[in-house]
Amino acid sequence: MSTAVMTGWEPWVASVGLALVTLVTRAFFMIPEREVPMPEWFKRGLKYAPLAALAAVIAPELVMQQGALITSLADARLPAVLCATAYFWWQRGILGTIVIGMAVYLPLHIGWGW
């Protein structure tokens, strides 16, 4: 297996190219002078995009360890998620959800070594 090392001008071209791609994709909706027409169902769906992205990042961390599904119930993340979820459904507060989740997770993880 060979690894290619970029030298000279290649890292600069790659960096400028990545910066341009990032700029265009993030500014795509700001480029037109008037609002881009979108169907109403698409606009409603866009409201859920941040939540979907957050879930896609967090969910694997909750159910996997070292790239494999958690096989033991003695994992501090599971009771922390259950308690945090219960608190959220009861109070609907994000800060309290985080505090409750961490208040359950840390003693189990640090104290009991789960």
C-alpha positions in Angstrom: 0.0 0.0 0.0 1.5 3.3 -1.0 0.7 6.7 0.4 1.0 9.8 -1.6 2.4 12.9 0.0 1.4 16.3 -1.4 4.4 18.7 -1.8 4.9 22.1 -3.3 1.8 23.7 -4.7 -0.6 20.7 -4.3 -1.6 21.5 -0.7 -2.3 25.1 -1.7 -4.5 24.0 -4.6 -6.3 21.5 -2.4 -6.9 24.1 0.3 -8.2 26.7 -2.1 -10.5 24.2 -3.8 -11.9 23.0 -0.5 -12.5 26.6 0.6 -14.3 27.4 -2.6 -16.5 24.3 -2.4 -17.3 25.2 1.3 -18.1 28.7 0.4 -20.4 27.8 -2.6 -22.3 25.1 -0.7 -22.9 27.3 2.4 -23.8 30.4 0.5 -25.9 28.6 -2.1 -29.2 30.0 -0.8 -27.8 33.5 -0.4 -26.6 33.9 -4.0 -30.0 34.5 -5.7 -31.4 38.0 -5.4 -34.9 36.8 -4.8 -36.2 33.8 -2.8 -35.8 30.4 -4.4 -39.2 28.9 -5.0 -39.6 25.7 -3.0 -42.6 23.5 -2.4 -44.2 23.8 1.0 -43.5 20.2 2.0 -39.8 20.8 1.3 -39.8 24.0 3.5 -41.5 22.0 6.3 -38.9 19.3 5.9 -36.0 21.7 6.2 -37.1 22.6 9.7 -36.1 19.1 10.8 -32.6 19.1 9.1 -30.7 20.3 12.1 -32.3 17.7 14.4 -31.7 15.0 11.9 -28.0 16.0 11.6 -27.6 16.0 15.4 -29.3 12.6 15.7 -27.0 11.2 13.0 -23.9 12.3 15.0 -25.1 11.4 18.4 -27.0 8.1 17.8 -23.9 6.0 16.9 -22.1 7.2 20.0 -25.0 6.0 22.1 -25.4 2.5 20.7 -21.8 1.6 19.5 -18.5 1.2 21.2 -15.3 0.7 19.2 -17.3 0.3 16.0 -19.5 -2.5 17.3 -23.0 -2.5 18.9 -23.0 -2.4 22.7 -23.6 -6.0 23.9 -23.7 -5.3 27.6 -26.3 -3.4 29.6 -23.5 -2.3 32.0 -22.8 0.7 29.9 -23.2 4.2 31.5 -24.6 5.7 28.3 -27.8 3.6 28.3 -29.2 4.7 31.7 -28.0 8.3 31.0 -30.0 8.4 27.8 -33.1 6.9 29.4 -33.0 9.4 32.3 -32.3 12.3 30.0 -35.1 11.3 27.6 -37.5 10.9 30.5 -36.6 14.3 31.8 -37.0 15.9 28.3 -40.5 14.4 27.8 -41.5 15.6 31.3 -40.0 19.1 31.3 -39.1 19.9 27.7 -35.9 21.7 28.7 -32.7 21.2 26.8 -30.3 22.4 29.6 -32.0 20.1 32.2 -31.8 17.2 29.8 -28.0 17.7 29.4 -27.6 18.1 33.2 -29.6 15.0 34.0 -27.9 12.9 31.4 -24.4 13.9 32.7 -25.5 13.6 36.3 -26.4 9.9 35.6 -23.5 9.2 33.2 -20.5 10.5 35.1 -21.0 8.6 38.4 -21.7 5.4 36.5 -18.7 5.9 34.2 -16.2 7.3 36.6 -17.4 5.8 39.9 -18.4 2.3 38.8 -16.2 2.1 35.7 -19.1 1.3 33.3 
